[in-house]
Amino acid sequence: MWVAEWIFWGSLIFIFYAYAGYLLILLALSVFRNRPVVAGNIQPMVSFIITAYNEEPRIKEKIENSLRQQYPRECLEIVVASDCSADRTDEIVRSYESSGVRLIRAAERRGKEAAQKLAVGQTSGDILVFSDVATTLSPDGIANIVKAFNDPTVGCVSSVDRFVDAQGNLSGEGAYVKYEMLLRQLETKVNTLVGLSGSFFAARRSVCSPWADDLQSDFNTLLNSMKAGLRGVSDPNSAGYYKNLSDEKKEYQRKVRTVLRGIAVLMRSLPMLNPFRYGIFAWQLFSHKLCRWLVPFAMIGALISNLVLATQFPLYRAVLLGQVLFYAAASAYAVFHWMPQSSVFRLPSFFVLVNLSILDAWMRYFRGDRVFRWEPSKR
């Protein structure tokens, strides 16, 4: 029975560390360690790269939003990288050529990162800013996100995520997004980010070469920055506004794709977990990424070991009942939606869904799936 107890308590401690322990340690470190970002009102040459695939309904709105950027036009080139779109996306982009918007079309559909690589090779900006079609920027979005590059230690900059409702009004962000934004704030203060918002981020050209066309670009760009001796930071004044996915099945698949692509990057960068070479970042990478992606296995270990222990000890029977009620509440919310949106049942459901998607991603990774092609999320 002692083996089952070790597995049970070890699993619980691991889950706690992955979601709360890492955060608490960052909070403690932030009291003694502060790496300020020396931002400045600089205006480097910027290449703004918008990646698109079959975005006919939304590409015009994205281009109009980009043209409203309050940044010197002589220092800004706007490029749409089309991943061999089969609808009118390219035609709409070409209609804005007189406004300075350039189309770069892939000859064949090879995926988001391949289209970005094509655009990186055909642009000249010192700073590359990447954005998705579904993401709306404030007029000072680009002007804000480049300010951090005044600091020579910064290799890449992430925006913060903001949700809007169907009418475009700022809506509640949810506990998970607030948690992630707090983590980024603390990581920036203590050392460096571990990941970027793929929908809106910026990087020095030097950390974008060579560009891997088969790896998640936001995560890989952050790792490239660390390899170059630079860091990634979060800019609270640079926000990407986007809508929640209305179709929950598509939201689940989006989560699976995101984790699967992240796992592929991490597995190709395992030497960066070496603390003797990468110092505190190795611990951050282990805690924020690897530990988080191993939580589903700890949840399974906690449940199975609890079942074994419950046959012998009343305490563990009570704990098992708590686990059963937790998963029942999560399932009821996910399947029937009869609880109010503000209900305490929403968080267990989200937690279970996230970890199911991570488990799904691991299964696909070990089957050999890598998701090079992409379908933009319809919001």
SETI-598855 format. One line per 8 residues: number of its first residue (from 1); for each residue x, y, z of C-alpha. Coordinates in steps of 0.02 Angstrom, whole numbers, plus 50000, padded with zeros to 5 digits. Example, Ala and Ser with C-alpha at 12.3 -4.5 7.8 and 13.67 -1.06 7.14 Angstrom:
2
1> 50615 49775 50390 | 50684 49947 50357 $
# end
This chain:
379
1> 50000 50000 50000 | 50146 50117 50029 | 50178 50122 49841 | 50000 50178 49810 | 50018 50312 49944 | 50178 50376 49867 | 50094 50385 49696 | 49939 50469 49768 $
9> 50025 50605 49869 | 50162 50627 49740 | 50031 50655 49606 | 49936 50782 49711 | 50095 50877 49754 | 50146 50877 49569 | 49978 50948 49514 | 49987 51081 49650 $
17> 50164 51129 49598 | 50119 51140 49413 | 49975 51261 49440 | 50012 51347 49606 | 50187 51305 49668 | 50274 51381 49516 | 50169 51538 49533 | 50206 51554 49719 $
25> 50394 51533 49692 | 50389 51667 49557 | 50298 51781 49678 | 50432 51752 49809 | 50574 51779 49685 | 50494 51940 49621 | 50519 52017 49793 | 50709 52000 49777 $
33> 50736 51992 49589 | 50682 52121 49461 | 50738 52134 49280 | 50656 52296 49221 | 50623 52325 49037 | 50707 52485 48979 | 50574 52536 48853 | 50589 52689 48742 $
41> 50493 52785 48610 | 50586 52709 48464 | 50524 52688 48286 | 50624 52550 48203 | 50581 52482 48032 | 50440 52357 48061 | 50375 52218 47950 | 50197 52177 48004 $
49> 50159 51999 47948 | 49978 51938 47945 | 49959 51752 47912 | 49801 51699 47822 | 49718 51546 47749 | 49544 51561 47671 | 49501 51718 47770 | 49383 51797 47643 $
57> 49251 51848 47773 | 49376 51932 47890 | 49531 51988 47794 | 49461 52158 47744 | 49423 52202 47925 | 49599 52148 47976 | 49682 52252 47841 | 49577 52405 47885 $
65> 49626 52382 48066 | 49810 52370 48017 | 49802 52526 47910 | 49739 52623 48061 | 49901 52590 48155 | 49976 52751 48222 | 50152 52714 48163 | 50254 52808 48031 $
73> 50209 52731 47864 | 50387 52751 47800 | 50441 52634 47942 | 50302 52506 47920 | 50274 52374 47788 | 50113 52274 47798 | 50119 52100 47724 | 49987 51965 47712 $
81> 50064 51791 47700 | 49933 51683 47615 | 49953 51496 47641 | 49892 51460 47464 | 49715 51520 47502 | 49581 51446 47390 | 49447 51581 47414 | 49448 51769 47378 $
89> 49573 51810 47516 | 49715 51849 47396 | 49604 51952 47282 | 49546 52060 47428 | 49725 52085 47486 | 49781 52139 47312 | 49644 52271 47311 | 49742 52359 47449 $
97> 49907 52367 47354 | 49885 52554 47326 | 49875 52574 47515 | 50042 52489 47537 | 49981 52315 47582 | 50081 52176 47499 | 50027 51997 47465 | 50152 51856 47482 $
105> 50069 51696 47423 | 50136 51522 47453 | 50143 51414 47297 | 50073 51267 47395 | 49987 51246 47561 | 50118 51195 47690 | 50057 51273 47852 | 50061 51432 47953 $
113> 50246 51430 47995 | 50295 51395 47814 | 50194 51546 47757 | 50276 51652 47893 | 50447 51592 47838 | 50410 51648 47661 | 50361 51821 47726 | 50513 51834 47839 $
121> 50625 51803 47689 | 50538 51936 47583 | 50530 52078 47709 | 50662 52199 47773 | 50606 52261 47944 | 50726 52256 48090 | 50576 52207 48198 | 50451 52076 48140 $
129> 50275 52087 48211 | 50162 51937 48186 | 49973 51934 48199 | 49824 51824 48156 | 49676 51883 48054 | 49556 51855 48200 | 49654 51971 48315 | 49611 52156 48324 $
137> 49741 52283 48380 | 49718 52454 48456 | 49783 52598 48347 | 49942 52608 48452 | 49969 52419 48454 | 50127 52415 48347 | 50196 52576 48421 | 50181 52501 48595 $
145> 50249 52328 48562 | 50412 52393 48484 | 50456 52504 48633 | 50531 52358 48730 | 50663 52332 48594 | 50747 52489 48659 | 50814 52366 48789 | 50960 52270 48711 $
153> 50923 52117 48819 | 50751 52092 48739 | 50736 51973 48592 | 50547 51955 48580 | 50391 52035 48652 | 50220 51960 48686 | 50055 52050 48691 | 49924 52015 48823 $
161> 49761 51926 48779 | 49594 52016 48789 | 49425 51939 48751 | 49282 52034 48669 | 49100 51985 48647 | 49004 51970 48483 | 48977 52159 48482 | 49162 52195 48505 $
169> 49147 52250 48687 | 49278 52197 48813 | 49212 52046 48908 | 49265 51947 49060 | 49430 51859 49035 | 49401 51709 49146 | 49509 51643 49287 | 49626 51544 49174 $
177> 49673 51691 49062 | 49699 51804 49213 | 49809 51670 49288 | 49914 51656 49129 | 49933 51845 49116 | 49991 51852 49297 | 50119 51717 49261 | 50185 51816 49114 $
185> 50197 51973 49218 | 50297 51883 49352 | 50407 51791 49226 | 50450 51956 49142 | 50498 52033 49309 | 50600 51885 49371 | 50687 51831 49211 | 50598 51795 49047 $
193> 50437 51731 48973 | 50421 51548 48927 | 50294 51574 48788 | 50219 51711 48679 | 50043 51749 48620 | 50042 51677 48445 | 49904 51796 48391 | 50012 51952 48417 $
201> 50198 51953 48456 | 50356 52039 48397 | 50537 51986 48378 | 50705 52049 48320 | 50748 51986 48147 | 50907 51910 48218 | 50808 51783 48321 | 50698 51737 48172 $
209> 50838 51661 48070 | 50844 51520 48033 | 50654 51503 48037 | 50586 51329 48070 | 50436 51300 47957 | 50381 51144 48052 | 50380 51212 48231 | 50258 51324 48325 $
217> 50326 51497 48286 | 50283 51590 48446 | 50358 51461 48564 | 50507 51427 48451 | 50545 51613 48433 | 50554 51628 48622 | 50675 51481 48631 | 50780 51556 48490 $
225> 50792 51717 48590 | 50856 51623 48742 | 50983 51529 48636 | 51045 51699 48574 | 51067 51761 48752 | 50912 51872 48744 | 50746 51861 48836 | 50561 51872 48803 $
233> 50450 51998 48893 | 50265 52036 48907 | 50205 52212 48869 | 50047 52255 48968 | 50011 52401 48849 | 50005 52290 48695 | 49844 52192 48686 | 49772 52074 48557 $
241> 49581 52075 48558 | 49490 51920 48499 | 49327 51829 48521 | 49299 51664 48607 | 49261 51518 48493 | 49074 51491 48487 | 49092 51305 48446 | 49161 51214 48599 $
249> 49215 51063 48496 | 49323 51178 48390 | 49392 51260 48547 | 49442 51088 48610 | 49527 51046 48446 | 49616 51215 48451 | 49685 51171 48623 | 49743 51001 48561 $
257> 49832 51079 48412 | 49915 51212 48519 | 49983 51086 48645 | 50034 50961 48511 | 50134 51095 48420 | 50211 51151 48584 | 50263 50974 48631 | 50349 50957 48462 $
265> 50451 51115 48496 | 50498 51061 48672 | 50550 50886 48619 | 50668 50961 48491 | 50739 51080 48623 | 50764 50963 48772 | 50945 51024 48800 | 50868 51189 48858 $
273> 50809 51098 49016 | 50992 51094 49070 | 51007 51217 49217 | 51197 51220 49206 | 51184 51299 49034 | 51021 51397 49040 | 51008 51434 49226 | 50841 51492 49293 $
281> 50760 51478 49121 | 50783 51288 49125 | 50680 51284 49285 | 50549 51399 49207 | 50536 51291 49051 | 50520 51134 49156 | 50389 51211 49272 | 50281 51311 49151 $
289> 50281 51193 49003 | 50336 51015 49043 | 50254 51004 49214 | 50092 51078 49148 | 50090 50953 49006 | 50119 50807 49125 | 49974 50851 49241 | 49850 50733 49152 $
297> 49960 50585 49197 | 49969 50644 49378 | 49779 50657 49380 | 49765 50478 49318 | 49893 50421 49447 | 49799 50509 49587 | 49633 50430 49537 | 49697 50251 49514 $
305> 49801 50253 49674 | 49653 50328 49768 | 49544 50183 49708 | 49670 50059 49778 | 49688 50150 49943 | 49500 50172 49965 | 49482 49983 49987 | 49584 49992 50147 $
313> 49569 50164 50229 | 49413 50270 50268 | 49511 50432 50240 | 49548 50385 50061 | 49365 50335 50033 | 49317 50513 50080 | 49450 50583 49963 | 49391 50468 49824 $
321> 49214 50533 49847 | 49282 50709 49828 | 49369 50661 49665 | 49211 50579 49599 | 49107 50733 49640 | 49238 50845 49558 | 49234 50748 49394 | 49044 50730 49402 $
329> 49025 50919 49419 | 49145 50949 49276 | 49053 50824 49165 | 48881 50894 49208 | 48934 51070 49162 | 49020 51015 49001 | 48879 50902 48941 | 48718 50980 49001 $
337> 48760 51165 49031 | 48620 51178 49157 | 48727 51274 49284 | 48741 51463 49272 | 48894 51533 49183 | 48957 51608 49346 | 48940 51441 49435 | 49084 51364 49530 $
345> 49059 51212 49417 | 49133 51305 49270 | 49313 51301 49332 | 49318 51111 49363 | 49246 51084 49190 | 49376 51197 49110 | 49517 51114 49210 | 49464 50939 49156 $
353> 49438 50993 48974 | 49611 51072 48966 | 49695 50917 49034 | 49595 50803 48920 | 49658 50905 48773 | 49837 50889 48837 | 49818 50700 48853 | 49745 50695 48677 $
361> 49893 50795 48613 | 50019 50674 48690 | 49929 50526 48611 | 49935 50611 48441 | 50118 50657 48465 | 50167 50477 48500 | 50065 50424 48347 | 50174 50539 48243 $
369> 50051 50682 48215 | 50132 50855 48202 | 49996 50970 48128 | 50093 51065 47996 | 49938 51124 47906 | 49815 51234 47996 | 49636 51289 47994 | 49611 51464 48066 $
377> 49488 51465 48211 | 49321 51541 48165 | 49269 51661 48303 $
# end
